[in-house]
């Protein structure tokens, strides 16, 4: 009964819909249009395709909600383009993996949907809370790429004129409207985050069939197969962990952990630092969804007892876990990028290390300045 109750959630219906829309956009070539638009906009800045890579990831993240979809969907296009322009494989793969961190922060976000369902927190507020952090991560990565590329003297593209930019923008506009529709719909109360997931899937289908005319029925089998397999894994994990959550609650484990933390500190920042250290270690060996399902039910009550808003805590935890999937030896995004880009894992593991500097800088800012996360959610009130 507890296992069934764990997945008997209206909120969790958003997960398969967001996975479906991301897979659909990958299959119908929408990612390629986003990449070309990003290239026209920022390809002339020192760092060239590095900035294109980051901007394309930011734009695509507003459609897929998944770091793996970003790394797998855009990764092959981005790495090959950078390789053709003389960028070394390590840097190309590392920036592709690092920029995929934006996916689970920018709405829609599958990890935030799971967090909201487990912690009984408004998914709409979590989505709004992820917008500013996603922009900060993108800006920090672009700043690092700018200085790194200036030193390496990587090739840049001629600056596109307004006509070229306008043409690329119009071509990509239907796809670019996806995150705007989601944010505007949730913010205005037209639909819930779960309904937004269904709207996103329908919109992606309309784009593929009628706008870009790149969808055919033969694609549907693979898209549905990938969607169902990924959604099933998340569903079974959620069901199993819900039973564990019941046992933990019955044995008062969260209360005991709260007492343990409160014995040593009652300061929210110190608690967040301790939690981030724990999650970073776990993130190197445990899959993101498993961490959310295992750790969130235990830590959220402690965070709330210390006066930390659960929306702020959720975004910080998600950001932390996204850094975890970049961390060797078990960084899942590194394996995805190594596979799609045909890059040795050892090369990628070395190249990713400098990118932790801007990522940790943003994580630290989010910890000590909660308003960076809470600004937009507070407007919803």
Buried (B, 14 or more C-beta within 10 A) or exposed (E): EEBEEBBEBEBBBBBBBBBBBBBBBBBBBBBBBBBBBBBBBBBBBBBBBBBBBBBBBBBBBBBBBBBBBBBBBBBBBBBBBBBEBEBBBBBBBBBBBBBBBBBBBBBBBBBBBBBBBBBEBBBBBBBBBBBBBBBBBBBBBBEBBBEBBEEEEBBBBEEBEEEEBEBBBEBBEBBBBBBEBBBEBBBEEEBBBBBBBBBBBEBBBEBBBEBBEBBEEEBEEEBBEBBBEBBEEBBEBBBBBBBBBBEBBEEEBBBEBBEEBEEEEEEBEEBBBEBBEBBBEBBBEBBBBEBBBBBBBBBBBBBBBBEBBBBBBBBBBBBBBBBBBBBBEBBBBBBBBBBBBEBEBEBBBEBBEEBBEBBBBBBBBBBEEBEBBBBBBBEBE
